[in-house]
């Protein structure tokens, strides 16, 4: 099981509630969500940093930013194989909703694991 916190860290737990390893600093801002995309690929969704990061969680290695460039990620939802966020720009009331397909995220992430192309 994975959780996240306002301190920018992500935590991994056993089913019995025992912390596995040390918390991992995933963002320089509060983390809104930690999402397992498949295998060792994990997404962390920030808040005021406006970032969605893709990780090789086994190695705690950042692979790439799935999304960046907004002032604030306000809402995160997952379901039916999709990831959706809403975000807000710094100036004015401009809000955006973006949706990604989990399979496409995973496919892209697999090409970054270990710095090699992976085929599944």
Helices and strands as residue ranges (DSSP letters): E 2-4, E 9-12, E 24-25, E 33-38, E 41-45, E 52-56, E 61-67, E 72-79, E 82-88, E 95-101, H 102-110, G 113-115
